[in-house]
Amino acid sequence: MMQQKIKQDINIGANIRDLRLRCDIGQTEMAIKLQLLGIDMTRVALYKIESGEQHIQATQLRGIRDVLGVTYDDLLKEQEGMQ
């Protein structure tokens, strides 16, 4: 099965980072919580997603949404000045 990835034309990584910091969760803790949900994620992969160096998988996005207790709208909102 080919895994589908989402191209980040919206800066999803920055949104994830902002929301993660608001929840006071470190990258390592976030990666562990995702792994406990069965989602393949390392701290390095999370860093790369947040910095826009790596595409995010749909399952990773869903897991991040669940761990942070936010909505897809929160994760996909456009930053001021971006379009």
mmCIF file of the N, C-alpha and C atoms, coordinates in Angstrom:
data_MODEL
# 
_entry.id   MODEL 
# 
loop_
_atom_site.group_PDB 
_atom_site.id 
_atom_site.type_symbol 
_atom_site.label_atom_id 
_atom_site.label_alt_id 
_atom_site.label_comp_id 
_atom_site.label_asym_id 
_atom_site.label_entity_id 
_atom_site.label_seq_id 
_atom_site.pdbx_PDB_ins_code 
_atom_site.Cartn_x 
_atom_site.Cartn_y 
_atom_site.Cartn_z 
_atom_site.occupancy 
_atom_site.B_iso_or_equiv 
_atom_site.pdbx_formal_charge 
_atom_site.auth_seq_id 
_atom_site.auth_comp_id 
_atom_site.auth_asym_id 
_atom_site.auth_atom_id 
_atom_site.pdbx_PDB_model_num 
ATOM 1   N N  . MET A 1 1  ? 0.841  -1.180 0.000  1.00 0.00 ? 1  MET A N  1 
ATOM 2   C CA . MET A 1 1  ? 0.000  0.000  0.000  1.00 0.00 ? 1  MET A CA 1 
ATOM 3   C C  . MET A 1 1  ? 0.887  1.244  0.000  1.00 0.00 ? 1  MET A C  1 
ATOM 4   N N  . MET A 1 2  ? 0.638  2.125  -0.917 1.00 0.00 ? 2  MET A N  1 
ATOM 5   C CA . MET A 1 2  ? 1.414  3.357  -0.996 1.00 0.00 ? 2  MET A CA 1 
ATOM 6   C C  . MET A 1 2  ? 0.867  4.370  0.011  1.00 0.00 ? 2  MET A C  1 
ATOM 7   N N  . GLN A 1 3  ? 1.763  4.972  0.790  1.00 0.00 ? 3  GLN A N  1 
ATOM 8   C CA . GLN A 1 3  ? 1.320  5.965  1.761  1.00 0.00 ? 3  GLN A CA 1 
ATOM 9   C C  . GLN A 1 3  ? 1.171  7.304  1.086  1.00 0.00 ? 3  GLN A C  1 
ATOM 10  N N  . GLN A 1 4  ? 0.075  7.962  1.399  1.00 0.00 ? 4  GLN A N  1 
ATOM 11  C CA . GLN A 1 4  ? -0.204 9.263  0.823  1.00 0.00 ? 4  GLN A CA 1 
ATOM 12  C C  . GLN A 1 4  ? 0.301  10.353 1.756  1.00 0.00 ? 4  GLN A C  1 
ATOM 13  N N  . LYS A 1 5  ? 0.938  11.350 1.205  1.00 0.00 ? 5  LYS A N  1 
ATOM 14  C CA . LYS A 1 5  ? 1.455  12.463 1.990  1.00 0.00 ? 5  LYS A CA 1 
ATOM 15  C C  . LYS A 1 5  ? 0.779  13.747 1.547  1.00 0.00 ? 5  LYS A C  1 
ATOM 16  N N  . ILE A 1 6  ? 0.734  14.688 2.452  1.00 0.00 ? 6  ILE A N  1 
ATOM 17  C CA . ILE A 1 6  ? 0.083  15.961 2.182  1.00 0.00 ? 6  ILE A CA 1 
ATOM 18  C C  . ILE A 1 6  ? 1.147  17.010 1.896  1.00 0.00 ? 6  ILE A C  1 
ATOM 19  N N  . LYS A 1 7  ? 1.041  17.672 0.748  1.00 0.00 ? 7  LYS A N  1 
ATOM 20  C CA . LYS A 1 7  ? 1.969  18.754 0.426  1.00 0.00 ? 7  LYS A CA 1 
ATOM 21  C C  . LYS A 1 7  ? 1.591  19.972 1.267  1.00 0.00 ? 7  LYS A C  1 
ATOM 22  N N  . GLN A 1 8  ? 2.579  20.554 1.886  1.00 0.00 ? 8  GLN A N  1 
ATOM 23  C CA . GLN A 1 8  ? 2.322  21.650 2.815  1.00 0.00 ? 8  GLN A CA 1 
ATOM 24  C C  . GLN A 1 8  ? 2.307  23.005 2.114  1.00 0.00 ? 8  GLN A C  1 
ATOM 25  N N  . ASP A 1 9  ? 1.208  23.304 1.386  1.00 0.00 ? 9  ASP A N  1 
ATOM 26  C CA . ASP A 1 9  ? 1.072  24.640 0.812  1.00 0.00 ? 9  ASP A CA 1 
ATOM 27  C C  . ASP A 1 9  ? 0.594  25.611 1.893  1.00 0.00 ? 9  ASP A C  1 
ATOM 28  N N  . ILE A 1 10 ? 0.053  25.078 2.973  1.00 0.00 ? 10 ILE A N  1 
ATOM 29  C CA . ILE A 1 10 ? -0.198 25.826 4.206  1.00 0.00 ? 10 ILE A CA 1 
ATOM 30  C C  . ILE A 1 10 ? 0.893  25.361 5.152  1.00 0.00 ? 10 ILE A C  1 
ATOM 31  N N  . ASN A 1 11 ? 1.428  26.231 5.956  1.00 0.00 ? 11 ASN A N  1 
ATOM 32  C CA . ASN A 1 11 ? 2.535  25.839 6.827  1.00 0.00 ? 11 ASN A CA 1 
ATOM 33  C C  . ASN A 1 11 ? 2.010  25.051 8.030  1.00 0.00 ? 11 ASN A C  1 
ATOM 34  N N  . ILE A 1 12 ? 1.654  23.802 7.758  1.00 0.00 ? 12 ILE A N  1 
ATOM 35  C CA . ILE A 1 12 ? 1.121  22.916 8.788  1.00 0.00 ? 12 ILE A CA 1 
ATOM 36  C C  . ILE A 1 12 ? 2.144  22.741 9.900  1.00 0.00 ? 12 ILE A C  1 
ATOM 37  N N  . GLY A 1 13 ? 3.399  22.629 9.541  1.00 0.00 ? 13 GLY A N  1 
ATOM 38  C CA . GLY A 1 13 ? 4.453  22.420 10.533 1.00 0.00 ? 13 GLY A CA 1 
ATOM 39  C C  . GLY A 1 13 ? 4.502  23.526 11.575 1.00 0.00 ? 13 GLY A C  1 
ATOM 40  N N  . ALA A 1 14 ? 4.383  24.761 11.130 1.00 0.00 ? 14 ALA A N  1 
ATOM 41  C CA . ALA A 1 14 ? 4.397  25.892 12.066 1.00 0.00 ? 14 ALA A CA 1 
ATOM 42  C C  . ALA A 1 14 ? 3.166  25.851 12.959 1.00 0.00 ? 14 ALA A C  1 
ATOM 43  N N  . ASN A 1 15 ? 2.027  25.471 12.392 1.00 0.00 ? 15 ASN A N  1 
ATOM 44  C CA . ASN A 1 15 ? 0.808  25.353 13.195 1.00 0.00 ? 15 ASN A CA 1 
ATOM 45  C C  . ASN A 1 15 ? 0.966  24.263 14.251 1.00 0.00 ? 15 ASN A C  1 
ATOM 46  N N  . ILE A 1 16 ? 1.539  23.127 13.845 1.00 0.00 ? 16 ILE A N  1 
ATOM 47  C CA . ILE A 1 16 ? 1.760  22.030 14.794 1.00 0.00 ? 16 ILE A CA 1 
ATOM 48  C C  . ILE A 1 16 ? 2.660  22.502 15.926 1.00 0.00 ? 16 ILE A C  1 
ATOM 49  N N  . ARG A 1 17 ? 3.743  23.167 15.571 1.00 0.00 ? 17 ARG A N  1 
ATOM 50  C CA . ARG A 1 17 ? 4.685  23.649 16.593 1.00 0.00 ? 17 ARG A CA 1 
ATOM 51  C C  . ARG A 1 17 ? 4.000  24.616 17.557 1.00 0.00 ? 17 ARG A C  1 
ATOM 52  N N  . ASP A 1 18 ? 3.260  25.586 17.010 1.00 0.00 ? 18 ASP A N  1 
ATOM 53  C CA . ASP A 1 18 ? 2.566  26.567 17.855 1.00 0.00 ? 18 ASP A CA 1 
ATOM 54  C C  . ASP A 1 18 ? 1.582  25.878 18.802 1.00 0.00 ? 18 ASP A C  1 
ATOM 55  N N  . LEU A 1 19 ? 0.791  24.963 18.271 1.00 0.00 ? 19 LEU A N  1 
ATOM 56  C CA . LEU A 1 19 ? -0.205 24.269 19.089 1.00 0.00 ? 19 LEU A CA 1 
ATOM 57  C C  . LEU A 1 19 ? 0.467  23.367 20.131 1.00 0.00 ? 19 LEU A C  1 
ATOM 58  N N  . ARG A 1 20 ? 1.547  22.707 19.741 1.00 0.00 ? 20 ARG A N  1 
ATOM 59  C CA . ARG A 1 20 ? 2.282  21.832 20.667 1.00 0.00 ? 20 ARG A CA 1 
ATOM 60  C C  . ARG A 1 20 ? 2.838  22.645 21.826 1.00 0.00 ? 20 ARG A C  1 
ATOM 61  N N  . LEU A 1 21 ? 3.417  23.798 21.516 1.00 0.00 ? 21 LEU A N  1 
ATOM 62  C CA . LEU A 1 21 ? 3.984  24.652 22.561 1.00 0.00 ? 21 LEU A CA 1 
ATOM 63  C C  . LEU A 1 21 ? 2.891  25.202 23.479 1.00 0.00 ? 21 LEU A C  1 
ATOM 64  N N  . ARG A 1 22 ? 1.741  25.533 22.909 1.00 0.00 ? 22 ARG A N  1 
ATOM 65  C CA . ARG A 1 22 ? 0.619  26.011 23.734 1.00 0.00 ? 22 ARG A CA 1 
ATOM 66  C C  . ARG A 1 22 ? 0.162  24.936 24.715 1.00 0.00 ? 22 ARG A C  1 
ATOM 67  N N  . CYS A 1 23 ? 0.295  23.682 24.305 1.00 0.00 ? 23 CYS A N  1 
ATOM 68  C CA . CYS A 1 23 ? -0.079 22.555 25.176 1.00 0.00 ? 23 CYS A CA 1 
ATOM 69  C C  . CYS A 1 23 ? 1.064  22.160 26.108 1.00 0.00 ? 23 CYS A C  1 
ATOM 70  N N  . ASP A 1 24 ? 2.206  22.861 25.989 1.00 0.00 ? 24 ASP A N  1 
ATOM 71  C CA . ASP A 1 24 ? 3.377  22.606 26.833 1.00 0.00 ? 24 ASP A CA 1 
ATOM 72  C C  . ASP A 1 24 ? 3.865  21.159 26.704 1.00 0.00 ? 24 ASP A C  1 
ATOM 73  N N  . ILE A 1 25 ? 3.950  20.697 25.450 1.00 0.00 ? 25 ILE A N  1 
ATOM 74  C CA . ILE A 1 25 ? 4.432  19.348 25.157 1.00 0.00 ? 25 ILE A CA 1 
ATOM 75  C C  . ILE A 1 25 ? 5.717  19.470 24.342 1.00 0.00 ? 25 ILE A C  1 
ATOM 76  N N  . GLY A 1 26 ? 6.782  18.835 24.798 1.00 0.00 ? 26 GLY A N  1 
ATOM 77  C CA . GLY A 1 26 ? 8.050  18.827 24.070 1.00 0.00 ? 26 GLY A CA 1 
ATOM 78  C C  . GLY A 1 26 ? 7.995  17.877 22.889 1.00 0.00 ? 26 GLY A C  1 
ATOM 79  N N  . GLN A 1 27 ? 8.963  18.004 21.990 1.00 0.00 ? 27 GLN A N  1 
ATOM 80  C CA . GLN A 1 27 ? 8.989  17.146 20.803 1.00 0.00 ? 27 GLN A CA 1 
ATOM 81  C C  . GLN A 1 27 ? 9.132  15.679 21.170 1.00 0.00 ? 27 GLN A C  1 
ATOM 82  N N  . THR A 1 28 ? 9.995  15.372 22.131 1.00 0.00 ? 28 THR A N  1 
ATOM 83  C CA . THR A 1 28 ? 10.199 13.972 22.527 1.00 0.00 ? 28 THR A CA 1 
ATOM 84  C C  . THR A 1 28 ? 8.915  13.395 23.113 1.00 0.00 ? 28 THR A C  1 
ATOM 85  N N  . GLU A 1 29 ? 8.276  14.152 24.000 1.00 0.00 ? 29 GLU A N  1 
ATOM 86  C CA . GLU A 1 29 ? 7.019  13.699 24.607 1.00 0.00 ? 29 GLU A CA 1 
ATOM 87  C C  . GLU A 1 29 ? 5.948  13.482 23.538 1.00 0.00 ? 29 GLU A C  1 
ATOM 88  N N  . MET A 1 30 ? 5.884  14.391 22.579 1.00 0.00 ? 30 MET A N  1 
ATOM 89  C CA . MET A 1 30 ? 4.903  14.276 21.495 1.00 0.00 ? 30 MET A CA 1 
ATOM 90  C C  . MET A 1 30 ? 5.152  13.015 20.676 1.00 0.00 ? 30 MET A C  1 
ATOM 91  N N  . ALA A 1 31 ? 6.419  12.763 20.342 1.00 0.00 ? 31 ALA A N  1 
ATOM 92  C CA . ALA A 1 31 ? 6.758  11.578 19.559 1.00 0.00 ? 31 ALA A CA 1 
ATOM 93  C C  . ALA A 1 31 ? 6.371  10.308 20.321 1.00 0.00 ? 31 ALA A C  1 
ATOM 94  N N  . ILE A 1 32 ? 6.619  10.285 21.624 1.00 0.00 ? 32 ILE A N  1 
ATOM 95  C CA . ILE A 1 32 ? 6.273  9.114  22.442 1.00 0.00 ? 32 ILE A CA 1 
ATOM 96  C C  . ILE A 1 32 ? 4.759  8.904  22.453 1.00 0.00 ? 32 ILE A C  1 
ATOM 97  N N  . LYS A 1 33 ? 3.996  9.974  22.639 1.00 0.00 ? 33 LYS A N  1 
ATOM 98  C CA . LYS A 1 33 ? 2.533  9.871  22.661 1.00 0.00 ? 33 LYS A CA 1 
ATOM 99  C C  . LYS A 1 33 ? 2.013  9.332  21.323 1.00 0.00 ? 33 LYS A C  1 
ATOM 100 N N  . LEU A 1 34 ? 2.612  9.782  20.217 1.00 0.00 ? 34 LEU A N  1 
ATOM 101 C CA . LEU A 1 34 ? 2.201  9.292  18.904 1.00 0.00 ? 34 LEU A CA 1 
ATOM 102 C C  . LEU A 1 34 ? 2.568  7.821  18.726 1.00 0.00 ? 34 LEU A C  1 
ATOM 103 N N  . GLN A 1 35 ? 3.749  7.428  19.183 1.00 0.00 ? 35 GLN A N  1 
ATOM 104 C CA . GLN A 1 35 ? 4.164  6.031  19.099 1.00 0.00 ? 35 GLN A CA 1 
ATOM 105 C C  . GLN A 1 35 ? 3.227  5.133  19.898 1.00 0.00 ? 35 GLN A C  1 
ATOM 106 N N  . LEU A 1 36 ? 2.770  5.613  21.063 1.00 0.00 ? 36 LEU A N  1 
ATOM 107 C CA . LEU A 1 36 ? 1.829  4.844  21.876 1.00 0.00 ? 36 LEU A CA 1 
ATOM 108 C C  . LEU A 1 36 ? 0.489  4.654  21.173 1.00 0.00 ? 36 LEU A C  1 
ATOM 109 N N  . LEU A 1 37 ? 0.168  5.546  20.244 1.00 0.00 ? 37 LEU A N  1 
ATOM 110 C CA . LEU A 1 37 ? -1.040 5.417  19.422 1.00 0.00 ? 37 LEU A CA 1 
ATOM 111 C C  . LEU A 1 37 ? -0.795 4.539  18.191 1.00 0.00 ? 37 LEU A C  1 
ATOM 112 N N  . GLY A 1 38 ? 0.437  4.033  18.046 1.00 0.00 ? 38 GLY A N  1 
ATOM 113 C CA . GLY A 1 38 ? 0.774  3.183  16.907 1.00 0.00 ? 38 GLY A CA 1 
ATOM 114 C C  . GLY A 1 38 ? 1.188  3.950  15.670 1.00 0.00 ? 38 GLY A C  1 
ATOM 115 N N  . ILE A 1 39 ? 1.533  5.227  15.847 1.00 0.00 ? 39 ILE A N  1 
ATOM 116 C CA . ILE A 1 39 ? 1.927  6.070  14.716 1.00 0.00 ? 39 ILE A CA 1 
ATOM 117 C C  . ILE A 1 39 ? 3.444  6.195  14.704 1.00 0.00 ? 39 ILE A C  1 
ATOM 118 N N  . ASP A 1 40 ? 4.038  5.856  13.575 1.00 0.00 ? 40 ASP A N  1 
ATOM 119 C CA . ASP A 1 40 ? 5.492  5.889  13.425 1.00 0.00 ? 40 ASP A CA 1 
ATOM 120 C C  . ASP A 1 40 ? 5.973  7.338  13.393 1.00 0.00 ? 40 ASP A C  1 
ATOM 121 N N  . MET A 1 41 ? 6.567  7.781  14.502 1.00 0.00 ? 41 MET A N  1 
ATOM 122 C CA . MET A 1 41 ? 7.041  9.161  14.589 1.00 0.00 ? 41 MET A CA 1 
ATOM 123 C C  . MET A 1 41 ? 8.225  9.209  15.550 1.00 0.00 ? 41 MET A C  1 
ATOM 124 N N  . THR A 1 42 ? 9.292  9.852  15.102 1.00 0.00 ? 42 THR A N  1 
ATOM 125 C CA . THR A 1 42 ? 10.445 10.097 15.975 1.00 0.00 ? 42 THR A CA 1 
ATOM 126 C C  . THR A 1 42 ? 10.513 11.593 16.254 1.00 0.00 ? 42 THR A C  1 
ATOM 127 N N  . ARG A 1 43 ? 11.303 11.969 17.237 1.00 0.00 ? 43 ARG A N  1 
ATOM 128 C CA . ARG A 1 43 ? 11.482 13.385 17.534 1.00 0.00 ? 43 ARG A CA 1 
ATOM 129 C C  . ARG A 1 43 ? 12.071 14.097 16.328 1.00 0.00 ? 43 ARG A C  1 
ATOM 130 N N  . VAL A 1 44 ? 13.021 13.455 15.651 1.00 0.00 ? 44 VAL A N  1 
ATOM 131 C CA . VAL A 1 44 ? 13.661 14.057 14.475 1.00 0.00 ? 44 VAL A CA 1 
ATOM 132 C C  . VAL A 1 44 ? 12.637 14.262 13.353 1.00 0.00 ? 44 VAL A C  1 
ATOM 133 N N  . ALA A 1 45 ? 11.776 13.274 13.139 1.00 0.00 ? 45 ALA A N  1 
ATOM 134 C CA . ALA A 1 45 ? 10.743 13.406 12.103 1.00 0.00 ? 45 ALA A CA 1 
ATOM 135 C C  . ALA A 1 45 ? 9.793  14.553 12.452 1.00 0.00 ? 45 ALA A C  1 
ATOM 136 N N  . LEU A 1 46 ? 9.417  14.664 13.732 1.00 0.00 ? 46 LEU A N  1 
ATOM 137 C CA . LEU A 1 46 ? 8.545  15.756 14.156 1.00 0.00 ? 46 LEU A CA 1 
ATOM 138 C C  . LEU A 1 46 ? 9.225  17.103 13.927 1.00 0.00 ? 46 LEU A C  1 
ATOM 139 N N  . TYR A 1 47 ? 10.506 17.185 14.267 1.00 0.00 ? 47 TYR A N  1 
ATOM 140 C CA . TYR A 1 47 ? 11.265 18.425 14.034 1.00 0.00 ? 47 TYR A CA 1 
ATOM 141 C C  . TYR A 1 47 ? 11.233 18.781 12.544 1.00 0.00 ? 47 TYR A C  1 
ATOM 142 N N  . LYS A 1 48 ? 11.466 17.797 11.684 1.00 0.00 ? 48 LYS A N  1 
ATOM 143 C CA . LYS A 1 48 ? 11.497 18.052 10.234 1.00 0.00 ? 48 LYS A CA 1 
ATOM 144 C C  . LYS A 1 48 ? 10.132 18.482 9.711  1.00 0.00 ? 48 LYS A C  1 
ATOM 145 N N  . ILE A 1 49 ? 9.073  17.894 10.246 1.00 0.00 ? 49 ILE A N  1 
ATOM 146 C CA . ILE A 1 49 ? 7.717  18.296 9.845  1.00 0.00 ? 49 ILE A CA 1 
ATOM 147 C C  . ILE A 1 49 ? 7.456  19.734 10.282 1.00 0.00 ? 49 ILE A C  1 
ATOM 148 N N  . GLU A 1 50 ? 7.797  20.038 11.537 1.00 0.00 ? 50 GLU A N  1 
ATOM 149 C CA . GLU A 1 50 ? 7.558  21.386 12.053 1.00 0.00 ? 50 GLU A CA 1 
ATOM 150 C C  . GLU A 1 50 ? 8.363  22.445 11.308 1.00 0.00 ? 50 GLU A C  1 
ATOM 151 N N  . SER A 1 51 ? 9.544  22.075 10.835 1.00 0.00 ? 51 SER A N  1 
ATOM 152 C CA . SER A 1 51 ? 10.383 23.050 10.124 1.00 0.00 ? 51 SER A CA 1 
ATOM 153 C C  . SER A 1 51 ? 10.114 23.062 8.615  1.00 0.00 ? 51 SER A C  1 
ATOM 154 N N  . GLY A 1 52 ? 9.201  22.196 8.154  1.00 0.00 ? 52 GLY A N  1 
ATOM 155 C CA . GLY A 1 52 ? 8.840  22.172 6.737  1.00 0.00 ? 52 GLY A CA 1 
ATOM 156 C C  . GLY A 1 52 ? 9.797  21.384 5.868  1.00 0.00 ? 52 GLY A C  1 
ATOM 157 N N  . GLU A 1 53 ? 10.720 20.652 6.477  1.00 0.00 ? 53 GLU A N  1 
ATOM 158 C CA . GLU A 1 53 ? 11.694 19.859 5.721  1.00 0.00 ? 53 GLU A CA 1 
ATOM 159 C C  . GLU A 1 53 ? 11.128 18.514 5.288  1.00 0.00 ? 53 GLU A C  1 
ATOM 160 N N  . GLN A 1 54 ? 10.046 18.084 5.894  1.00 0.00 ? 54 GLN A N  1 
ATOM 161 C CA . GLN A 1 54 ? 9.482  16.765 5.612  1.00 0.00 ? 54 GLN A CA 1 
ATOM 162 C C  . GLN A 1 54 ? 7.974  16.887 5.493  1.00 0.00 ? 54 GLN A C  1 
ATOM 163 N N  . HIS A 1 55 ? 7.397  16.174 4.515  1.00 0.00 ? 55 HIS A N  1 
ATOM 164 C CA . HIS A 1 55 ? 5.943  16.134 4.373  1.00 0.00 ? 55 HIS A CA 1 
ATOM 165 C C  . HIS A 1 55 ? 5.353  15.327 5.516  1.00 0.00 ? 55 HIS A C  1 
ATOM 166 N N  . ILE A 1 56 ? 4.124  15.611 5.849  1.00 0.00 ? 56 ILE A N  1 
ATOM 167 C CA . ILE A 1 56 ? 3.432  14.882 6.913  1.00 0.00 ? 56 ILE A CA 1 
ATOM 168 C C  . ILE A 1 56 ? 2.491  13.856 6.297  1.00 0.00 ? 56 ILE A C  1 
ATOM 169 N N  . GLN A 1 57 ? 2.437  12.693 6.890  1.00 0.00 ? 57 GLN A N  1 
ATOM 170 C CA . GLN A 1 57 ? 1.507  11.663 6.447  1.00 0.00 ? 57 GLN A CA 1 
ATOM 171 C C  . GLN A 1 57 ? 0.147  11.935 7.086  1.00 0.00 ? 57 GLN A C  1 
ATOM 172 N N  . ALA A 1 58 ? -0.905 11.539 6.401  1.00 0.00 ? 58 ALA A N  1 
ATOM 173 C CA . ALA A 1 58 ? -2.257 11.770 6.903  1.00 0.00 ? 58 ALA A CA 1 
ATOM 174 C C  . ALA A 1 58 ? -2.454 11.115 8.272  1.00 0.00 ? 58 ALA A C  1 
ATOM 175 N N  . THR A 1 59 ? -1.910 9.921  8.473  1.00 0.00 ? 59 THR A N  1 
ATOM 176 C CA . THR A 1 59 ? -2.048 9.254  9.776  1.00 0.00 ? 59 THR A CA 1 
ATOM 177 C C  . THR A 1 59 ? -1.312 10.026 10.866 1.00 0.00 ? 59 THR A C  1 
ATOM 178 N N  . GLN A 1 60 ? -0.184 10.637 10.528 1.00 0.00 ? 60 GLN A N  1 
ATOM 179 C CA . GLN A 1 60 ? 0.551  11.448 11.496 1.00 0.00 ? 60 GLN A CA 1 
ATOM 180 C C  . GLN A 1 60 ? -0.256 12.687 11.860 1.00 0.00 ? 60 GLN A C  1 
ATOM 181 N N  . LEU A 1 61 ? -0.875 13.311 10.872 1.00 0.00 ? 61 LEU A N  1 
ATOM 182 C CA . LEU A 1 61 ? -1.687 14.502 11.109 1.00 0.00 ? 61 LEU A CA 1 
ATOM 183 C C  . LEU A 1 61 ? -2.859 14.162 12.027 1.00 0.00 ? 61 LEU A C  1 
ATOM 184 N N  . ARG A 1 62 ? -3.505 13.037 11.762 1.00 0.00 ? 62 ARG A N  1 
ATOM 185 C CA . ARG A 1 62 ? -4.627 12.613 12.605 1.00 0.00 ? 62 ARG A CA 1 
ATOM 186 C C  . ARG A 1 62 ? -4.163 12.365 14.039 1.00 0.00 ? 62 ARG A C  1 
ATOM 187 N N  . GLY A 1 63 ? -3.019 11.701 14.198 1.00 0.00 ? 63 GLY A N  1 
ATOM 188 C CA . GLY A 1 63 ? -2.486 11.434 15.530 1.00 0.00 ? 63 GLY A CA 1 
ATOM 189 C C  . GLY A 1 63 ? -2.129 12.703 16.278 1.00 0.00 ? 63 GLY A C  1 
ATOM 190 N N  . ILE A 1 64 ? -1.524 13.649 15.580 1.00 0.00 ? 64 ILE A N  1 
ATOM 191 C CA . ILE A 1 64 ? -1.169 14.933 16.198 1.00 0.00 ? 64 ILE A CA 1 
ATOM 192 C C  . ILE A 1 64 ? -2.434 15.656 16.637 1.00 0.00 ? 64 ILE A C  1 
ATOM 193 N N  . ARG A 1 65 ? -3.453 15.624 15.792 1.00 0.00 ? 65 ARG A N  1 
ATOM 194 C CA . ARG A 1 65 ? -4.740 16.228 16.150 1.00 0.00 ? 65 ARG A CA 1 
ATOM 195 C C  . ARG A 1 65 ? -5.278 15.610 17.446 1.00 0.00 ? 65 ARG A C  1 
ATOM 196 N N  . ASP A 1 66 ? -5.214 14.290 17.539 1.00 0.00 ? 66 ASP A N  1 
ATOM 197 C CA . ASP A 1 66 ? -5.738 13.596 18.713 1.00 0.00 ? 66 ASP A CA 1 
ATOM 198 C C  . ASP A 1 66 ? -4.915 13.882 19.969 1.00 0.00 ? 66 ASP A C  1 
ATOM 199 N N  . VAL A 1 67 ? -3.587 13.849 19.847 1.00 0.00 ? 67 VAL A N  1 
ATOM 200 C CA . VAL A 1 67 ? -2.719 14.087 21.011 1.00 0.00 ? 67 VAL A CA 1 
ATOM 201 C C  . VAL A 1 67 ? -2.897 15.512 21.535 1.00 0.00 ? 67 VAL A C  1 
ATOM 202 N N  . LEU A 1 68 ? -2.988 16.475 20.628 1.00 0.00 ? 68 LEU A N  1 
ATOM 203 C CA . LEU A 1 68 ? -3.102 17.868 21.042 1.00 0.00 ? 68 LEU A CA 1 
ATOM 204 C C  . LEU A 1 68 ? -4.535 18.259 21.398 1.00 0.00 ? 68 LEU A C  1 
ATOM 205 N N  . GLY A 1 69 ? -5.500 17.422 21.029 1.00 0.00 ? 69 GLY A N  1 
ATOM 206 C CA . GLY A 1 69 ? -6.893 17.736 21.313 1.00 0.00 ? 69 GLY A CA 1 
ATOM 207 C C  . GLY A 1 69 ? -7.383 18.950 20.560 1.00 0.00 ? 69 GLY A C  1 
ATOM 208 N N  . VAL A 1 70 ? -6.954 19.063 19.300 1.00 0.00 ? 70 VAL A N  1 
ATOM 209 C CA . VAL A 1 70 ? -7.343 20.197 18.464 1.00 0.00 ? 70 VAL A CA 1 
ATOM 210 C C  . VAL A 1 70 ? -8.135 19.683 17.261 1.00 0.00 ? 70 VAL A C  1 
ATOM 211 N N  . THR A 1 71 ? -8.562 20.590 16.410 1.00 0.00 ? 71 THR A N  1 
ATOM 212 C CA . THR A 1 71 ? -9.308 20.223 15.204 1.00 0.00 ? 71 THR A CA 1 
ATOM 213 C C  . THR A 1 71 ? -8.387 20.286 13.985 1.00 0.00 ? 71 THR A C  1 
ATOM 214 N N  . TYR A 1 72 ? -8.860 19.703 12.893 1.00 0.00 ? 72 TYR A N  1 
ATOM 215 C CA . TYR A 1 72 ? -8.118 19.848 11.639 1.00 0.00 ? 72 TYR A CA 1 
ATOM 216 C C  . TYR A 1 72 ? -8.047 21.320 11.242 1.00 0.00 ? 72 TYR A C  1 
ATOM 217 N N  . ASP A 1 73 ? -9.102 22.066 11.505 1.00 0.00 ? 73 ASP A N  1 
ATOM 218 C CA . ASP A 1 73 ? -9.105 23.505 11.190 1.00 0.00 ? 73 ASP A CA 1 
ATOM 219 C C  . ASP A 1 73 ? -7.955 24.210 11.916 1.00 0.00 ? 73 ASP A C  1 
ATOM 220 N N  . ASP A 1 74 ? -7.711 23.837 13.181 1.00 0.00 ? 74 ASP A N  1 
ATOM 221 C CA . ASP A 1 74 ? -6.593 24.426 13.924 1.00 0.00 ? 74 ASP A CA 1 
ATOM 222 C C  . ASP A 1 74 ? -5.264 24.112 13.240 1.00 0.00 ? 74 ASP A C  1 
ATOM 223 N N  . LEU A 1 75 ? -5.114 22.874 12.785 1.00 0.00 ? 75 LEU A N  1 
ATOM 224 C CA . LEU A 1 75 ? -3.857 22.443 12.169 1.00 0.00 ? 75 LEU A CA 1 
ATOM 225 C C  . LEU A 1 75 ? -3.658 23.035 10.778 1.00 0.00 ? 75 LEU A C  1 
ATOM 226 N N  . LEU A 1 76 ? -4.764 23.306 10.087 1.00 0.00 ? 76 LEU A N  1 
ATOM 227 C CA . LEU A 1 76 ? -4.675 23.739 8.690  1.00 0.00 ? 76 LEU A CA 1 
ATOM 228 C C  . LEU A 1 76 ? -4.907 25.235 8.489  1.00 0.00 ? 76 LEU A C  1 
ATOM 229 N N  . LYS A 1 77 ? -5.015 25.991 9.569  1.00 0.00 ? 77 LYS A N  1 
ATOM 230 C CA . LYS A 1 77 ? -5.271 27.427 9.409  1.00 0.00 ? 77 LYS A CA 1 
ATOM 231 C C  . LYS A 1 77 ? -4.083 28.094 8.725  1.00 0.00 ? 77 LYS A C  1 
ATOM 232 N N  . GLU A 1 78 ? -4.413 29.096 7.933  1.00 0.00 ? 78 GLU A N  1 
ATOM 233 C CA . GLU A 1 78 ? -3.368 29.842 7.242  1.00 0.00 ? 78 GLU A CA 1 
ATOM 234 C C  . GLU A 1 78 ? -2.798 30.892 8.188  1.00 0.00 ? 78 GLU A C  1 
ATOM 235 N N  . GLN A 1 79 ? -1.484 31.007 8.174  1.00 0.00 ? 79 GLN A N  1 
ATOM 236 C CA . GLN A 1 79 ? -0.800 31.995 9.000  1.00 0.00 ? 79 GLN A CA 1 
ATOM 237 C C  . GLN A 1 79 ? -1.032 33.373 8.392  1.00 0.00 ? 79 GLN A C  1 
ATOM 238 N N  . GLU A 1 80 ? -0.977 34.415 9.216  1.00 0.00 ? 80 GLU A N  1 
ATOM 239 C CA . GLU A 1 80 ? -1.091 35.784 8.713  1.00 0.00 ? 80 GLU A CA 1 
ATOM 240 C C  . GLU A 1 80 ? -0.020 36.032 7.652  1.00 0.00 ? 80 GLU A C  1 
ATOM 241 N N  . GLY A 1 81 ? -0.413 36.600 6.532  1.00 0.00 ? 81 GLY A N  1 
ATOM 242 C CA . GLY A 1 81 ? 0.545  36.937 5.489  1.00 0.00 ? 81 GLY A CA 1 
ATOM 243 C C  . GLY A 1 81 ? 0.863  35.797 4.538  1.00 0.00 ? 81 GLY A C  1 
ATOM 244 N N  . MET A 1 82 ? 0.302  34.598 4.777  1.00 0.00 ? 82 MET A N  1 
ATOM 245 C CA . MET A 1 82 ? 0.547  33.458 3.882  1.00 0.00 ? 82 MET A CA 1 
ATOM 246 C C  . MET A 1 82 ? -0.672 33.251 3.011  1.00 0.00 ? 82 MET A C  1 
ATOM 247 N N  . GLN A 1 83 ? -0.446 32.826 1.770  1.00 0.00 ? 83 GLN A N  1 
ATOM 248 C CA . GLN A 1 83 ? -1.540 32.451 0.891  1.00 0.00 ? 83 GLN A CA 1 
ATOM 249 C C  . GLN A 1 83 ? -1.073 31.525 -0.156 1.00 0.00 ? 83 GLN A C  1 
# 
